[in-house]
C-alpha cells in the first residue's frame, strides 16, 4: 500500500483536460490519466502523486476537508463554494466572466439603469446564489435569488426572473436569447488551491509542485500564497 501521497483534486470536463496539459508541462506524471473516464483515482507511486477526478463543484470541498492537498478549480466555482482554503496561483486558463444580464427590451425600457430595472420585480435567477447575493448586497439592492441548475437564460423568457447572474465566455448564448449584459461582476480563470493544514505541514513538498505549476503557467518561480 502506497502511503504519504501528495493528492491533487482535478475537475472533470474541459477544465480538467487543460489542467492535465499544465501538469504535463510542469513535469508531473499524467500517463493514462483521463478526466472523463470511469476511473476516478490515478496513483503514481514513484513520485508519490495521486489524482482525484471530481465534479468541478466538489474540488474545493475535497481540498478544504483534507482529502486532497491541492486542487485545480475555476475561480467561479471557488467563489461560490466559499471554501476555507489557500488560493495559491492564477493558472490563467479556463477564462470566463460573471455578468448580470437582462432581456434587451426591458433594459432599454429601464433607461439602461439597474436600479430602474429593479424597481419592479426583483427576482434574479442564477446557478451561483452566493456570488449573486454578494453583488447585490454590496450595492444595497434587495433582490430575491432563485437558484437554478442549468439553462439560466430561460428564466426571463419564462417569466421566472427578470435578471440572471451567470458566467459567459463569448456572450453568444446571451445574444441567442435576446439578453444583454447590464453589469460585470468579475473574471474567472483556473486557480491552484491548497488545504491550509497540508500547506503548512508539508510546505516543502507542496511548494515544489506549486513552483513547477507556476513555471509551466508562465508565472515564474517566486512564492506567492494568498488567502481567498
C-alpha positions as CSV (number, residue, x, y, z in Angstrom):
1,X,0.0,0.0,0.0
2,X,1.4,3.4,-1.0
3,X,1.4,6.0,1.8
4,X,2.4,9.6,2.1
5,X,1.0,10.5,-1.3
6,X,0.5,14.1,-2.4
7,X,-3.1,14.2,-3.6
8,X,-4.3,16.6,-6.2
9,X,-8.0,17.1,-7.0
10,X,-8.8,17.7,-10.7
11,X,-12.1,18.7,-12.2
12,X,-13.9,16.7,-14.9
13,X,-14.5,18.3,-18.2
14,X,-12.6,20.8,-20.3
15,X,-11.0,22.5,-17.3
16,X,-9.6,19.1,-16.2
17,X,-8.3,18.4,-19.7
18,X,-6.5,21.8,-19.7
19,X,-5.2,21.0,-16.2
20,X,-3.7,17.8,-17.4
21,X,-1.8,19.7,-20.1
22,X,-0.4,22.0,-17.5
23,X,0.6,19.1,-15.2
24,X,2.4,17.5,-18.1
25,X,4.2,20.8,-18.9
26,X,5.2,21.0,-15.3
27,X,6.9,17.6,-15.5
28,X,4.3,15.8,-13.3
29,X,3.1,12.3,-14.3
30,X,-0.1,12.2,-16.3
31,X,0.2,9.0,-18.4
32,X,-3.1,7.2,-18.6
33,X,-5.0,9.9,-16.6
34,X,-8.3,10.9,-18.1
35,X,-10.8,13.3,-16.6
36,X,-13.8,11.7,-18.4
37,X,-13.0,8.1,-17.6
38,X,-14.9,5.9,-15.1
39,X,-11.7,5.6,-13.1
40,X,-11.7,8.3,-10.5
41,X,-8.3,7.9,-8.9
42,X,-4.9,7.6,-10.5
43,X,-1.8,6.8,-8.4
44,X,1.9,7.2,-9.3
45,X,3.9,5.5,-6.5
46,X,7.4,6.5,-7.6
47,X,6.9,10.3,-7.4
48,X,4.2,9.8,-4.7
49,X,1.4,11.6,-6.6
50,X,-2.3,10.7,-6.7
51,X,-5.0,12.4,-8.6
52,X,-8.7,12.5,-7.7
53,X,-11.1,13.2,-10.5
54,X,-14.1,15.2,-9.2
55,X,-17.0,17.2,-10.3
56,X,-15.8,20.8,-10.5
57,X,-18.1,21.9,-7.7
58,X,-16.6,19.3,-5.4
59,X,-12.9,20.2,-5.8
60,X,-13.0,22.9,-3.1
61,X,-14.7,20.5,-0.7
62,X,-12.1,17.8,-1.2
63,X,-9.3,20.3,-0.6
64,X,-11.0,22.1,2.4
65,X,-11.5,18.8,4.3
66,X,-8.0,17.4,3.5
67,X,-9.0,14.6,1.2
68,X,-6.7,16.4,-1.3
69,X,-3.7,18.5,-0.6
70,X,-4.0,20.6,-3.7
71,X,-6.7,21.2,-6.3
72,X,-7.3,23.0,-9.6
73,X,-10.7,24.7,-9.8
74,X,-12.3,27.7,-11.6
75,X,-12.5,30.9,-9.7
76,X,-16.2,30.9,-10.4
77,X,-16.6,27.6,-8.5
78,X,-14.3,28.7,-5.8
79,X,-16.1,32.0,-5.2
80,X,-19.5,30.2,-5.0
81,X,-18.2,27.5,-2.7
82,X,-16.7,29.9,-0.1
83,X,-14.3,27.1,0.9
84,X,-11.7,27.8,3.6
85,X,-8.6,27.1,1.5
86,X,-5.5,28.8,0.4
87,X,-5.7,30.2,-3.2
88,X,-2.2,30.0,-4.4
89,X,-1.9,30.7,-8.2
90,X,-3.9,32.1,-11.0
91,X,-3.2,29.5,-13.7
92,X,-4.5,31.6,-16.5
93,X,-6.7,29.2,-18.4
94,X,-10.4,28.5,-18.4
95,X,-11.3,32.2,-18.8
96,X,-14.9,33.3,-18.4
97,X,-16.8,36.3,-16.8
98,X,-19.5,36.7,-14.3
99,X,-22.2,39.1,-15.5
100,X,-25.7,40.3,-14.7
101,X,-27.9,40.1,-17.8
102,X,-31.4,41.2,-18.6
103,X,-33.9,41.0,-21.5
104,X,-32.8,43.6,-24.1
105,X,-36.3,45.2,-24.3
106,X,-36.7,45.6,-20.5
107,X,-33.1,47.0,-20.3
108,X,-34.0,49.7,-22.8
109,X,-37.3,50.5,-21.1
110,X,-35.5,50.9,-17.8
111,X,-33.2,53.5,-19.4
112,X,-30.2,51.2,-19.0
113,X,-30.4,51.6,-15.3
114,X,-30.1,48.6,-13.0
115,X,-31.9,50.5,-10.2
116,X,-34.8,51.3,-12.5
117,X,-34.9,47.7,-13.7
118,X,-35.2,46.5,-10.1
119,X,-38.0,49.0,-9.3
120,X,-40.5,46.3,-10.3
121,X,-39.9,42.6,-9.9
122,X,-36.6,41.8,-8.1
123,X,-36.2,38.1,-9.0
124,X,-32.7,37.1,-10.1
125,X,-32.1,33.5,-11.4
126,X,-28.6,32.0,-11.1
127,X,-26.5,28.9,-10.6
128,X,-24.3,31.0,-8.2
129,X,-26.6,32.3,-5.4
130,X,-23.7,33.2,-3.1
131,X,-21.9,35.3,-5.8
132,X,-25.2,36.9,-6.9
133,X,-26.3,37.8,-3.4
134,X,-23.0,39.3,-2.5
135,X,-23.0,41.5,-5.7
136,X,-26.5,43.0,-5.0
137,X,-25.9,43.3,-1.2
138,X,-22.8,45.3,-1.7
139,X,-24.8,47.8,-3.8
140,X,-27.7,47.9,-1.5
141,X,-30.1,46.4,-4.0
142,X,-32.5,44.0,-2.4
143,X,-33.4,41.0,-4.6
144,X,-34.9,37.6,-4.4
145,X,-32.4,35.0,-5.5
146,X,-33.7,31.9,-7.4
147,X,-31.3,29.1,-7.7
148,X,-31.3,27.0,-10.9
149,X,-29.0,24.2,-12.1
150,X,-28.9,25.0,-15.8
151,X,-30.4,26.9,-18.8
152,X,-30.4,30.1,-16.8
153,X,-31.2,32.1,-20.0
154,X,-34.7,30.5,-20.0
155,X,-35.7,32.2,-16.7
156,X,-36.5,35.7,-18.1
157,X,-38.3,34.2,-21.2
158,X,-40.5,32.0,-19.0
159,X,-41.3,34.9,-16.6
160,X,-39.5,33.2,-13.7
161,X,-37.0,36.1,-13.2
162,X,-36.2,39.5,-14.6
163,X,-32.4,39.2,-14.3
164,X,-29.8,36.5,-14.4
165,X,-26.3,36.2,-13.0
166,X,-24.2,33.7,-15.0
167,X,-20.8,33.1,-16.4
168,X,-20.1,33.8,-20.1
169,X,-17.1,33.5,-22.4
170,X,-18.2,34.9,-25.8
171,X,-21.7,36.1,-24.9
172,X,-23.2,34.2,-27.8
173,X,-25.7,32.3,-25.7
174,X,-27.0,35.6,-24.2
175,X,-27.5,37.1,-27.7
176,X,-29.3,34.0,-28.9
177,X,-31.8,34.5,-26.1
178,X,-32.1,38.3,-26.6
179,X,-30.3,39.1,-23.3
180,X,-27.7,41.8,-22.8
181,X,-25.0,42.3,-20.2
182,X,-26.0,45.0,-17.8
183,X,-23.3,44.8,-15.2
184,X,-19.9,43.0,-14.8
185,X,-19.0,41.1,-11.6
186,X,-15.5,39.7,-12.1
187,X,-13.4,37.5,-14.4
188,X,-12.7,33.8,-13.7
189,X,-9.8,31.6,-14.5
190,X,-8.5,28.3,-13.1
191,X,-6.8,28.6,-9.7
192,X,-4.5,26.3,-7.8
193,X,-5.7,25.9,-4.2
194,X,-4.3,24.1,-1.1
195,X,-5.6,22.7,2.1
196,X,-4.5,25.0,4.9
197,X,-3.1,22.3,7.2
198,X,-1.3,20.4,4.4
199,X,0.2,23.6,3.1
200,X,1.8,24.3,6.5
201,X,2.8,20.8,7.5
202,X,4.0,19.6,4.0
203,X,5.2,23.0,2.9
204,X,8.4,22.0,1.2
205,X,6.9,19.1,-0.7
206,X,3.8,21.1,-1.8
207,X,6.0,24.1,-2.7
208,X,8.0,22.1,-5.2
209,X,4.8,21.1,-7.0
210,X,3.4,24.6,-6.8
211,X,6.5,26.2,-8.2
212,X,6.6,23.7,-11.1
213,X,3.0,24.5,-12.0
214,X,3.7,28.3,-11.8
215,X,6.6,28.0,-14.1
216,X,4.5,25.9,-16.5
217,X,1.8,28.5,-16.4
218,X,4.3,31.2,-17.2
219,X,4.3,33.0,-13.8
220,X,7.9,32.5,-12.8
221,X,9.1,30.7,-9.7
222,X,8.6,33.3,-6.9
223,X,6.5,32.2,-4.0
224,X,3.0,33.8,-3.6
225,X,0.4,32.4,-1.2
226,X,-2.7,34.5,-0.5
227,X,-5.9,33.5,1.2
228,X,-9.2,33.8,-0.6
